[in-house]
Amino acid sequence: MTATAFARYKNSYTADANNPNDVNPPSMDIGLETFLSTVNFNFHSIAYTLKFSIHKHPILKGANSAAFLNSGIYGFSSLKTLLSQAFKEWKGTPYLYGGNSSAGVDCSAFIQKVFREYFDMKLPRTTRQQIDKGKSISKYDLRAGDLVFFRTSHTRLHVGVLLNQKNFIHASSSEGVTISSLDNNYWMGKYLDGRRILTNELLTW
């Protein structure tokens, strides 16, 4: 179901509300759950047709994201869709140490923004703070949404978020926001840890 279909649905109710023969017109302030049950909404299809940012999308604006994620309608398919959308929006944004906008962003600010804008989760600003969040995951058990950390020098860390088990999205100092492979020799040699921020309780299998 698209946003256009939702608009048509609301317009039909407006027509009913203006009908003098309708003594008990439906309320235009219907909740999301009522709407979904009324039109037999397919929960997973929305992830493919709408930008599924809880606090940014007009349909979901004001929803409690934690409750929404825990409701059992948010799975790996929609997770990957969200991450793909994030990459589409940020692709090619230049790297800027200390930057946190579309004019220039560094790796930890990019991760912070993606998790805040797409998952309504607040992460700390720096890689050294972010690496302490969630729980450590074996490299062989990584999945979409996990954070991957690299030691690029004796004093610097780098972070990205997995799009799938092999590829991660990150703000590269040489390419800006891009997708790289964990199998790349450079990243293989720099790999430090994987951290799971999005837990099983927030995802359906």
N, C-alpha and C positions, 0 to 999 in steps of 0.2 A: 504494500500500500504506500502510495506516495503522498507527499505533502499536498499535492493538488487534490487527491482523492479525499484527504482529510478536510480540505477547504470546502469541497463540494458537500461533504457530509454536514458540516456546520451550516452551510447556506441552506440546505434542505430544512434544517431545524428552524432557521430564521423564517422561512416561508411558513412553516407550521405555526410559529409563534404569532405571525401576523394574520392568521386565519381566525376570523371571529367565531367560527363554529368549533374551534378547538378550545374547549373549556379548561384544559389542563395541559398547555404546551410544555414540551420538555425544556429543561433549564439549559441555557447556553453555557453555564458554568460547570458542565459535566467534567468529571475527573478523567484522567488517562485510563484508569482501570475500567471505568464504565464504558468509555469509548471503545476500548479494545474488546470487551465482552460483547458489546452491541453489534459490532461489525465482524465478529469472529476474526479478529486481527491475527495475522501470523507473526509471532514475536520475532522470529529470526529474519524474516524478509526485510524488516525495517532496517536492519544493519547494512543491507546491500543497497537500499534506495535512499537512505537519509544519512546525513552527517550526524553521527550518534554521540554528540557531545552533550552530556546531561544538562549542563547549565547554559549552553549556548543555543540548543535547538528550541524553536518556538513551541513545539509540541511537548517537550519534556522540561521546559523552563520552570524552575521552582521545585522540580521533583527532588526527593531525597536520594542521591546517587547511591549511597551505601545500601539503603533498603532495596533500591532498584537492582543493584548488582546481586544482592542476596536472594532476589526473588526467583532465581532459577531460569531467567530468560536470556542470560548473558553468557555466551559460550565462546569457544576458541574461534569459530568462524567470524563472529562479530568483532572479536578482539583483533584479529588480523586485518579486518576491514578498517577498523579505527586506526591502526598503526599505518596502514597503507594510505589512509586519508591524511594522516599527520605528515607522512613523507611527501605526499603530493603538494601539500601546502608549504612545506619548508624546503623542498628540494632546491639545491643550488644556493641557498642562503650562505653568504660568505662567513668564514670563521673569523671571529674577533674575540681575543682573550678579554674576558670581563664583559662581553656583550650579551644582551638578553632580548634582542628584538630582531625583526626581519631585516634590519640594516646590517646585522652582524651578531653572531651568537657563538658562545663556546660550548663545549660538550656537556658540561653539567647543567648549564642554563637551558639548553635544548631539552634535556631529559626532564628537568623540573617543569618546563612549560608543557611538554607533551602529557605528562602525568596529571598536571593540574587541569589542562584544558579538555582532555579527552577522558580522563578517569576520575576527575574531581578528587585527586589525591595530592596532598601537600608533601613534597620532598624538600630536603634542605638544599642549599645552593651549591655547595662544593662537592667534588668527587670524594674527598676524604670523609665528608659527612654522609654522603649517599651510600658509601660502601659499608657503612655500619647498619643500614636499614635492611629489613627483611631477614631472610636466612640464606646461608651459603648453600649453593646447589652444585653438585658434581657436573662437570662439563658434559658428561654423557647423558645427563638427565635434564638438560636445558630445554626450554620451550618458549614459544612466543610470549612476549611480555616480560621475560626475565631481563635483568640488567647484566651487562657483561663489562668487566673492568680489566684494564690493561695497565701495566707499568711501562710507560714510554721513556722514562729516564729514572735516575736514582731519586729524584725529588718530585716527579710529576706522574699523575694518574690520568687515565682516559676512560670514558664511559660511553656505552651505547645501549640500545634496547633491541632485543631480538625480534625480528619479523617472523622468523621461523627457526628451526633448529640450526640452521647453517648461516643465515644472513642477519646482519644487524644494521640498524639505522643509527647514525651518529653525526656529530659535527666534526668533520675532519679538518685538521689545521691546514691541509694542502688542497682539499677539494670542497670545503664547506659541507653542508648537510648532504649526505650521500648514503649509499648502501654498500657495505663491505662483507666479505666472507670470513668466517672463522677459520676456514681452510687456507686462507692466504698466508704465505710463509711469514710475512712480517707480523701479522696479528697472532699467529700461532706462537711465535717466539716471545710475544709481549703479554700473552694472556695471564691474568692474575686470579680472577674469581668471577663467579656468577652469583647473583643475588635475586631471590624471588620476592617481589613486592606484592604482586597479585596472587593471593593464596587460593587454595582449592575452594575455600568457602565463598570466594567471589566469582568462581567460574563453574560452568557445567561441563561435563565431559561428553 
